[in-house]
Amino acid sequence: DKLDDLYYLQLDFQKQYINFNPEDLNDSIKQQTLVLEMIDNAVEELIELRRELPYRKNWSKKRMQEPDWNAINYEYADLLHFVINIAIFLGLTPELIKFYFNLKHIENIERQKS
């Protein structure tokens, strides 16, 4: 499963290079600090992703330029690292991510129907 692959790849990265200790999730303050840090990083990556889209500047002549899709995809992948870190630091597993995603998906469908 692709989600599992990405999740465990990022978890291994956190353990090996960032010295993440899953025991830190037993300390609510440490856990919240990790999650908040990753949210801040994800917001920064969203801003970088947005900057790669020339159409965002409706006043600019560059607006009609063809976007650099490789740069956009690269920024998206960077964002995904932080989103996966948030899941890890929330104590979610790939199975729980799928569970909550599906619950929210059903809710979104029902909201659109009404």
N, C-alpha and C positions, 0 to 999 in steps of 0.2 A: 504494500500500500504506500502510495507516494507521500501522504501526510506523515505516516510513521517514519519513513526514510528521512524527511526533512527535520522532523521533531528530534529524532535520536542523533542525527548529524549535528544539530545545534546544541543539544544537551551535552554531547561529547566535547564539542568546542568549548562550551562554558566550563566544564569540569577541567579540561586540559589546559586551557590558555587563560581563563579568567578566574580560575581558582574557585569556581562556584561549588559550594558544599550543600547538597540537598538538605542537610540538617539545619541550614539557615532558615528553611521554611517553617521550622518549629518555633521560631521566634517571630512573633507578629510584627514587631517594629522593623526587624531586618527584612522580612518578607515585603511589607508595605514599602519600605525604602527601595528595594530592588524593583518592585512593580512600578513605582512612581518614576524612577530613573529610566526605565525602559519606555514608559509612556512618553516622557519628555523626548527621548531619543527618537521614538517613532514619529512624533509630531515634527521634529526637525527633518526627518527623512521624507515625510509627506510634503513639507515645504520645498525640499530639494526636488522631489518628483514634480511638483507643480511648476517649479521654475523651468523645467525642461520642456514645458508645453508653450510654444510661442503664441498660441491663440489666446492665452489668458490676458494678454495686454491688448484690449480692444482699441486702444488709441495708437498702437505702434504699427509701423509699416512692416515690421518683422512678423506681424500676426499671421500673415498668409504664407509664411515660409513652411516648408515641409519639416515636421519635427524629426529630431534625431531619435528614432525608435530604439536604437541600441542603448543610448544613454537613458532613455525612459525606462526600458526594461531593467537596466542595471540598477537604477534608483529603486524600482519596485522590489527587486531582489534584496536590496539593502534594507528596505522597509520591512520585508518579510522576516528577516533575521530578528528584528526587534519585536515584531508581533509574536513570533514563536517564543522568544525569551519571556514575554509577558505571560504566555500560557505556562511555560515551565515554572516561572516564579509564583504563579497562582496555584501551582500544584496540580495543574491539569495534565492529563495524559492524552494521547491521541484519541483514545476511546471516549474520554469525557468531552473533548473538543467536538467530536462528531455527535455525541449525544446532545449537547447544548446547542450546537449548530442546527441540528434537525428540529429540536423544539422551537427554536427561534424562527426557523424556516417555515414551519407550519403556522406559527403565529402571524408571520408576515403575509402568507398566502391568505389566511382568514381575514386579515386587515384589508387586503386589496379587494376581497370579495364584497366587503360591506360598504 
